[in-house]
Amino acid sequence: MAIQYANAMGYKTVAVDVLDRQLEFAKSVGAHAIINAKTVGNLKEEIDRITGASRGVQVALTTTAAGAAYKTAFTITRSHGRVVAIGLARGHLPLTADDFVLDCKE
């Protein structure tokens, strides 16, 4: 639903996951691009290549309980960008205050 909503708002959507079946589902509901985070060399560089920018994404949406996904979301989000979490991470959340403050991310 998030992909469809973002597309309706005019955003370019890129789905990132480690499971091919999830990526195929994302593509079937309208993701402009899909990336398997396990098989891509450098996720940030691949996001930049797909989006045609070197600043990162404007908004990253996480829908997983995997803590590493939250760190990845902050890594691929541009300065003054936004990370939206749907749900909570299990266990340790690998973020520091610097992840929020240094690049003014929300």
GROMACS elastic network, one bead per residue, 0.5 to 0.9 nm:
[ bonds ]
;  ai    aj funct       b0    kb
    1     4     6  0.51662   500
    1     5     6  0.61271   500
    1     6     6  0.85864   500
    1    29     6  0.79913   500
    2     5     6  0.50866   500
    2     6     6  0.60468   500
    2     7     6  0.84923   500
    2    61     6  0.84828   500
    3     6     6  0.51615   500
    3     7     6  0.60969   500
    3     8     6  0.85711   500
    3    13     6  0.64655   500
    3    14     6  0.85411   500
    3    15     6  0.83042   500
    3    26     6  0.74170   500
    3    29     6  0.70322   500
    3    30     6  0.65087   500
    3    31     6  0.61640   500
    4     7     6  0.51017   500
    4     8     6  0.61578   500
    4     9     6  0.86840   500
    4    13     6  0.89222   500
    4    29     6  0.65889   500
    4    30     6  0.62982   500
    4    31     6  0.79229   500
    5     8     6  0.50475   500
    5     9     6  0.63127   500
    5    10     6  0.88211   500
    5    11     6  0.89049   500
    6     9     6  0.50554   500
    6    10     6  0.64703   500
    6    11     6  0.53786   500
    6    12     6  0.75098   500
    6    13     6  0.69416   500
    7    10     6  0.50559   500
    7    11     6  0.52000   500
    7    12     6  0.64976   500
    7    13     6  0.67907   500
    7    30     6  0.74288   500
    7    31     6  0.80034   500
    7    32     6  0.87224   500
    8    11     6  0.74608   500
   12    31     6  0.78337   500
   12    32     6  0.62596   500
   12    33     6  0.84902   500
   12    51     6  0.77682   500
   13    30     6  0.79850   500
   13    31     6  0.51715   500
   13    32     6  0.52449   500
   13    33     6  0.66540   500
   13    34     6  0.86145   500
   14    26     6  0.88247   500
   14    31     6  0.58028   500
   14    32     6  0.58681   500
   14    34     6  0.55612   500
   14    35     6  0.74179   500
   14    47     6  0.78351   500
   14    50     6  0.82339   500
   14    51     6  0.86112   500
   15    22     6  0.89673   500
   15    23     6  0.66271   500
   15    26     6  0.64540   500
   15    27     6  0.78999   500
   15    31     6  0.62689   500
   15    32     6  0.80414   500
   15    33     6  0.63550   500
   15    35     6  0.62235   500
   15    36     6  0.85114   500
   16    22     6  0.89607   500
   16    23     6  0.71052   500
   16    33     6  0.87453   500
   16    34     6  0.59468   500
   16    36     6  0.58818   500
   16    37     6  0.62362   500
   16    43     6  0.89576   500
   17    20     6  0.74643   500
   17    22     6  0.68552   500
   17    23     6  0.63374   500
   17    34     6  0.80808   500
   17    35     6  0.66361   500
   17    36     6  0.53064   500
   17    37     6  0.57792   500
   17    38     6  0.80263   500
   17    69     6  0.89850   500
   18    22     6  0.80011   500
   18    23     6  0.80636   500
   18    35     6  0.82204   500
   18    36     6  0.51040   500
   18    37     6  0.53471   500
   18    38     6  0.55436   500
   18    39     6  0.81700   500
   19    22     6  0.54334   500
   19    23     6  0.64978   500
   19    24     6  0.88483   500
   19    36     6  0.69511   500
   19    37     6  0.87198   500
   19    38     6  0.85483   500
   20    24     6  0.60950   500
   20    25     6  0.85710   500
   20    35     6  0.89502   500
   20    36     6  0.69054   500
   21    24     6  0.50909   500
   21    25     6  0.62374   500
   21    26     6  0.86614   500
   22    25     6  0.50868   500
   22    26     6  0.62304   500
   22    27     6  0.86755   500
   23    27     6  0.61834   500
   23    28     6  0.85780   500
   23    31     6  0.87404   500
   23    34     6  0.59883   500
   23    35     6  0.73703   500
   23    36     6  0.74115   500
   24    27     6  0.50174   500
   24    28     6  0.61451   500
   24    29     6  0.88015   500
   24    34     6  0.79568   500
   25    29     6  0.64243   500
   25    30     6  0.88127   500
   25    31     6  0.88768   500
   26    29     6  0.53416   500
   26    30     6  0.64611   500
   26    31     6  0.55038   500
   26    32     6  0.89584   500
   26    33     6  0.87964   500
   26    34     6  0.75169   500
   27    30     6  0.51904   500
   27    32     6  0.69922   500
   27    33     6  0.70834   500
   27    34     6  0.68014   500
   28    31     6  0.72820   500
   30    33     6  0.87013   500
   31    34     6  0.68069   500
   33    50     6  0.75102   500
   35    38     6  0.87259   500
   35    39     6  0.82257   500
   35    40     6  0.71449   500
   35    43     6  0.80808   500
   35    46     6  0.81490   500
   35    47     6  0.84588   500
   36    39     6  0.56021   500
   36    40     6  0.62469   500
   36    43     6  0.88699   500
   37    40     6  0.55233   500
   37    41     6  0.81996   500
   37    42     6  0.85055   500
   37    43     6  0.65668   500
   38    41     6  0.81895   500
   40    43     6  0.61292   500
   40    46     6  0.75556   500
   41    45     6  0.84990   500
   41    46     6  0.81458   500
   42    45     6  0.54539   500
   42    46     6  0.62799   500
   42    47     6  0.87558   500
   43    46     6  0.50681   500
   43    47     6  0.61148   500
   43    48     6  0.85694   500
   43    72     6  0.85372   500
   43    76     6  0.76983   500
   44    47     6  0.51171   500
   44    48     6  0.61770   500
   44    49     6  0.86054   500
   44    54     6  0.86922   500
   44    56     6  0.71595   500
   44    72     6  0.87433   500
   44    75     6  0.71485   500
   44    76     6  0.53847   500
   44    77     6  0.88818   500
   45    48     6  0.50382   500
   45    49     6  0.61144   500
   45    50     6  0.86722   500
   45    54     6  0.78495   500
   45    56     6  0.88587   500
   45    76     6  0.88713   500
   46    50     6  0.61943   500
   46    51     6  0.85700   500
   47    50     6  0.51858   500
   47    51     6  0.60623   500
   47    52     6  0.82753   500
   47    53     6  0.83632   500
   47    54     6  0.84885   500
   47    56     6  0.69474   500
   47    57     6  0.76599   500
   47    76     6  0.73366   500
   48    51     6  0.51906   500
   48    52     6  0.56423   500
   48    53     6  0.50741   500
   48    54     6  0.50508   500
   48    55     6  0.71532   500
   48    56     6  0.60842   500
   48    57     6  0.80416   500
   48    76     6  0.86003   500
   49    52     6  0.52103   500
   49    53     6  0.69031   500
   49    54     6  0.77961   500
   50    53     6  0.80179   500
   51    54     6  0.82029   500
   51    56     6  0.80921   500
   51    57     6  0.78234   500
   53    56     6  0.67575   500
   53    57     6  0.84785   500
   54    57     6  0.89607   500
   54    78     6  0.86428   500
   55    58     6  0.86078   500
   55    76     6  0.83277   500
   55    77     6  0.76273   500
   55    78     6  0.50761   500
   55    79     6  0.73590   500
   56    59     6  0.88692   500
   56    75     6  0.81377   500
   56    76     6  0.51116   500
   56    79     6  0.79422   500
   56    81     6  0.85181   500
   57    60     6  0.66739   500
   57    76     6  0.61217   500
   57    78     6  0.54709   500
   57    81     6  0.72183   500
   57    82     6  0.86851   500
   58    76     6  0.89750   500
   58    77     6  0.60385   500
   58    78     6  0.59148   500
   58    79     6  0.83499   500
   58    80     6  0.79925   500
   58    82     6  0.64396   500
   58    83     6  0.86167   500
   59    73     6  0.87183   500
   59    77     6  0.64333   500
   59    78     6  0.81420   500
   59    81     6  0.58242   500
   59    83     6  0.57289   500
   59    84     6  0.73048   500
   60    73     6  0.56426   500
   60    74     6  0.77033   500
   60    76     6  0.76597   500
   60    77     6  0.63427   500
   60    81     6  0.81995   500
   60    82     6  0.64312   500
   60    84     6  0.61479   500
   60    85     6  0.84663   500
   61    73     6  0.74281   500
   61    82     6  0.84812   500
   61    83     6  0.59069   500
   61    85     6  0.59536   500
   61    86     6  0.74201   500
   62    65     6  0.85635   500
   62    69     6  0.69718   500
   62    70     6  0.68023   500
   62    73     6  0.71933   500
   62    83     6  0.75761   500
   62    84     6  0.62249   500
   62    86     6  0.60253   500
   62    87     6  0.80832   500
   63    66     6  0.89307   500
   63    69     6  0.88727   500
   63    84     6  0.87074   500
   63    85     6  0.63389   500
   63    87     6  0.62844   500
   63    88     6  0.83998   500
   64    67     6  0.80263   500
   64    69     6  0.72038   500
   64    70     6  0.85912   500
   64    85     6  0.83087   500
   64    86     6  0.75115   500
   64    87     6  0.69048   500
   64    88     6  0.75030   500
   64    89     6  0.70222   500
   65    68     6  0.88862   500
   65    69     6  0.80684   500
   65    70     6  0.89042   500
   65    87     6  0.68174   500
   65    88     6  0.56517   500
   65    90     6  0.53375   500
   65    91     6  0.87999   500
   66    69     6  0.56771   500
   66    70     6  0.75041   500
   66    88     6  0.85124   500
   66    89     6  0.55314   500
   66    90     6  0.62693   500
   66    91     6  0.85531   500
   66    93     6  0.86514   500
   67    70     6  0.55152   500
   67    71     6  0.70441   500
   67    88     6  0.84663   500
   67    89     6  0.50115   500
   67    90     6  0.64049   500
   67    91     6  0.72639   500
   67    92     6  0.65391   500
   67    93     6  0.50847   500
   67    94     6  0.64088   500
   67    95     6  0.88925   500
   68    71     6  0.52340   500
   68    72     6  0.62685   500
   68    73     6  0.86350   500
   68    89     6  0.86760   500
   68    93     6  0.74925   500
   68    94     6  0.67119   500
   69    73     6  0.60287   500
   69    74     6  0.87031   500
   69    89     6  0.87066   500
   70    74     6  0.64280   500
   70    75     6  0.86758   500
   70    83     6  0.82185   500
   70    85     6  0.79662   500
   70    89     6  0.79164   500
   70    93     6  0.74147   500
   70    94     6  0.75160   500
   70    95     6  0.76771   500
   71    74     6  0.52501   500
   71    75     6  0.62651   500
   71    76     6  0.89066   500
   71    93     6  0.79553   500
   71    94     6  0.61126   500
   71    95     6  0.61465   500
   71    99     6  0.83908   500
   72    76     6  0.62978   500
   72    77     6  0.86114   500
   73    76     6  0.54410   500
   73    77     6  0.61928   500
   73    83     6  0.65398   500
   73    84     6  0.88660   500
   74    77     6  0.52312   500
   74    78     6  0.81900   500
   74    81     6  0.88212   500
   74    82     6  0.83736   500
   74    83     6  0.66889   500
   74    95     6  0.85870   500
   74    99     6  0.67832   500
   74   100     6  0.82149   500
   74   105     6  0.79217   500
   75    78     6  0.80878   500
   75    99     6  0.84134   500
   77    80     6  0.83127   500
   77    81     6  0.57325   500
   77    82     6  0.69594   500
   77    83     6  0.72748   500
   77   105     6  0.79574   500
   78    81     6  0.50858   500
   78    82     6  0.81173   500
   78   103     6  0.76742   500
   78   105     6  0.78331   500
   79    82     6  0.86627   500
   79   102     6  0.84319   500
   79   104     6  0.59977   500
   79   105     6  0.61260   500
   80   103     6  0.61930   500
   80   106     6  0.71429   500
   81   103     6  0.83045   500
   81   104     6  0.74811   500
   81   105     6  0.51729   500
   81   106     6  0.64916   500
   82   105     6  0.56665   500
   83   105     6  0.74252   500
   83   106     6  0.61674   500
   84   106     6  0.82995   500
   85    88     6  0.71062   500
   85    89     6  0.89156   500
   89    92     6  0.74125   500
   89    93     6  0.64227   500
   90    93     6  0.76568   500
   92    95     6  0.88376   500
   93    96     6  0.87482   500
   95    98     6  0.79819   500
   95    99     6  0.62079   500
   95   100     6  0.84132   500
   96    99     6  0.54205   500
   96   100     6  0.73572   500
   97   100     6  0.54261   500
   97   101     6  0.60899   500
   97   102     6  0.82723   500
   98   101     6  0.50085   500
   98   102     6  0.53101   500
   98   103     6  0.79888   500
   99   102     6  0.63789   500
   99   103     6  0.71378   500
   99   104     6  0.83481   500
   99   105     6  0.73932   500
  100   103     6  0.64563   500
  100   104     6  0.57934   500
  100   106     6  0.64223   500
  101   105     6  0.65645   500
  101   106     6  0.86360   500
  102   105     6  0.78438   500
